[in-house]
Amino acid sequence: GTLLGLIQMLGSLDNPSAVGPAMAVALVTTLYGAICANMLFLPLAGKLRQKRNIEVREKALLVEGIISLGKQESPIIVEQKLQTFVPLANVA
């Protein structure tokens, strides 16, 4: 939207009365873009980042558990290793 408004504005430089509306389109679409970015896309990106971090931690826990079982380690050792993946707030 912003680029289209600027292109329209630059294309109508020979007609001064058409420059204003084209500039208005460019500014309004820039405002809409800033509003969408700050109220929609940035919060959404934060939530996706959180979900990704949780998924990475869960997969690392799974891999560590499978490797420990494959090495036939003691269940107590396996439990202690896997406890390192649990956040302190969740430990009873």
N, C-alpha and C positions, 0 to 999 in steps of 0.2 A: 503494500500500500504506500509506504513512504517513498520508495523508489519510483513507483508509477506517478505519484504526485509531483515529484521533482522532475521527472522526464516531461510530464505534461506542462509544468511551469517553464522549463527551459525551452520547450517547443513553442511556447506562446509568448516569448519575450518581445516579439514585435507588436503584440497587442497588450498594452498595459492593463486593460480591464480584465483580462483572463489570467493574469499572474496571481492576483489575490486569491481567487477560488482554488487554483492549483496548489498554492502554498498552504492554504487551509487544509486541503486533503492530506498533504504531506505531514503537517503538524498533528492533525487529528489521528492519523494512523500511527504516528510515532507514539502519541499518548496512549492509544489502545494497546500497542505493543508493550509499552512499559507497565501498564496496569496488568495485562495478562501475564507477563513475566513474573512480576512480584507477588501477585495474588493467586496465581494458578500453577505456573510451571516450576518456580523455585521450591514451593512447599511440596509439590509432587515429587520433585527430584530428591528432596530430603527424605521423604518416606521410602522411595525406591532404594536409596542408599542404605537406609536402616535395614530394610528387608534383605538386601544383598549381603550386608555384614552378618546378619543372623544366619542366613543360608550358608555362607562360607564357614562360619564357626561350627554349624551343625555337620557339614560335610567333613571338616577336619576332625571332629570328634569321631565320626563314623569310621574314617580311614584309620585313625589311631587305634580305635578299638579292634578293627579287623586285623591290623598288623600285629597287635599284641596277642590276639587269639591265635593268629598264624604262628607266632613264635612260641606258643604254648606257655605263656607267662602265667604266673599265679593270679587267680581272680582278684586277690587283694591289691596286687600291683596294678592290674588293669583298672580297677576301680579308682585307685589313687591317681593314675594318669588321666583318666577321664574326668575326674573332679576338677582338674586344672582348667577345663573348658567351661565350667559352670560359674557364672558371675557370683561374687560374694554375697550379693543381695538375695540370691536364691538358695544359699546354703542354709540348712536348718540347724 
